[in-house]
């Protein structure tokens, strides 16, 4: 399942610069709004689902090299956050749905955790 | 031929292989666009070329085109460019059974030329607008000095990129051999960062710079990642908890990496307590941003081989973290 299919099926809004999302194949996912938990739990190339939309999520995502951040409940990152994400190559996606719902759909689509 | 041969766009789309774009990739994308402005037509054009005269019979030109496997040539009269003759023009003449006619009768007189001093992006634009495969290049006196094809442009960009790539390789090689090339009893590279209190805007900058530096020094990506996470947590602690911020220091040696933060307050009263997972003194405001989960030091401990905290209330705190570099050393860059 590539990121473009995920964007289409979950009807996500792409907040950062467009690029070829079919080349990105997330390995799994992680959900939390606590940055230290994300630091501990999210692996590289995971999708990170969160309600947080402030600047610091970009630094966390860049360090962990996550595949993309899905920001839920229409939380809006400001323009500084979006430009920082573009600069660091972090993909920001947005949805009106709640984290629980996004996680459930991703799991159904096969984005699961492989231990 | 497709009219959409704007090189930067293709690179933008197809140049981004893989799952995430690193800063280096981002540079490469911009580099192609940059090159299309930096490179001049004269640097990529073909200088050696066959030319025809208006009086030459078409059959003769056809023979030159055939032998040299080219699809067209400029027509010169007294050193002045007067037209261009393509295979298409010759086909046209063949249909009329007039291969013995002179070039002047079938050549294209409406000339689209590019200037030798123009950036190649100008030529790309003309190729795309005109749908032509080759264009004559003229100098400031409108004298023919060469021919340019799309292939010339692609080759020119590739050669320039290859040069860039080699330079980066050399730079990376130099950095990764730092510890071999500099002979001493003990070589240490020290990086220092000043972290301001409550400066959430720049939170994570030091850690991402450190991670990049370690990769350039040839560190194993896994070790660079562990350092990145530990440093991030330490950096955020300085931002959240200190009175005046602090100093973040990284000392790289071939066999170990030592990271430390030093601040001048407020200090920690009970170190055992702050090491408990979930214990936090962060304000509600900071916690709303997702910080202050009480997991920072726990994360650091997980990522490093050794962690030490010394603190005096009212004086400050020193956090020291150490990662030992296993096998070989930093000089060995793992592939893939």
HADDOCK unambig.tbl for C-alpha pairs under 7 A between the chains (distance, minus, plus):
assign (segid A and resid 19 and name CA) (segid B and resid 13 and name CA) 6.87 0.50 0.50
assign (segid A and resid 20 and name CA) (segid B and resid 13 and name CA) 6.47 0.50 0.50
assign (segid A and resid 23 and name CA) (segid B and resid 17 and name CA) 6.66 0.50 0.50
assign (segid A and resid 23 and name CA) (segid B and resid 18 and name CA) 5.87 0.50 0.50
assign (segid A and resid 23 and name CA) (segid B and resid 19 and name CA) 5.96 0.50 0.50
assign (segid A and resid 24 and name CA) (segid B and resid 18 and name CA) 6.45 0.50 0.50
assign (segid A and resid 24 and name CA) (segid B and resid 19 and name CA) 4.25 0.50 0.50
assign (segid A and resid 25 and name CA) (segid B and resid 19 and name CA) 6.71 0.50 0.50
assign (segid A and resid 33 and name CA) (segid B and resid 290 and name CA) 5.48 0.50 0.50
assign (segid A and resid 34 and name CA) (segid B and resid 290 and name CA) 4.26 0.50 0.50
assign (segid A and resid 34 and name CA) (segid B and resid 291 and name CA) 6.05 0.50 0.50
assign (segid A and resid 34 and name CA) (segid B and resid 293 and name CA) 6.07 0.50 0.50
assign (segid A and resid 35 and name CA) (segid B and resid 290 and name CA) 5.38 0.50 0.50
assign (segid A and resid 35 and name CA) (segid B and resid 291 and name CA) 5.85 0.50 0.50
assign (segid A and resid 36 and name CA) (segid B and resid 291 and name CA) 6.94 0.50 0.50
assign (segid A and resid 36 and name CA) (segid B and resid 293 and name CA) 6.42 0.50 0.50
assign (segid A and resid 36 and name CA) (segid B and resid 295 and name CA) 5.68 0.50 0.50
assign (segid A and resid 36 and name CA) (segid B and resid 296 and name CA) 5.87 0.50 0.50
assign (segid A and resid 37 and name CA) (segid B and resid 295 and name CA) 6.83 0.50 0.50
assign (segid A and resid 39 and name CA) (segid B and resid 229 and name CA) 6.73 0.50 0.50
assign (segid A and resid 40 and name CA) (segid B and resid 299 and name CA) 6.22 0.50 0.50
assign (segid A and resid 52 and name CA) (segid B and resid 289 and name CA) 6.87 0.50 0.50
assign (segid A and resid 55 and name CA) (segid B and resid 201 and name CA) 6.67 0.50 0.50
assign (segid A and resid 56 and name CA) (segid B and resid 203 and name CA) 6.55 0.50 0.50
assign (segid A and resid 59 and name CA) (segid B and resid 204 and name CA) 5.20 0.50 0.50
assign (segid A and resid 63 and name CA) (segid B and resid 208 and name CA) 6.27 0.50 0.50
assign (segid A and resid 63 and name CA) (segid B and resid 228 and name CA) 6.50 0.50 0.50
assign (segid A and resid 67 and name CA) (segid B and resid 19 and name CA) 6.75 0.50 0.50
assign (segid A and resid 67 and name CA) (segid B and resid 20 and name CA) 6.51 0.50 0.50
assign (segid A and resid 88 and name CA) (segid B and resid 23 and name CA) 6.43 0.50 0.50
assign (segid A and resid 89 and name CA) (segid B and resid 20 and name CA) 6.79 0.50 0.50
assign (segid A and resid 89 and name CA) (segid B and resid 21 and name CA) 5.16 0.50 0.50
assign (segid A and resid 89 and name CA) (segid B and resid 22 and name CA) 6.23 0.50 0.50
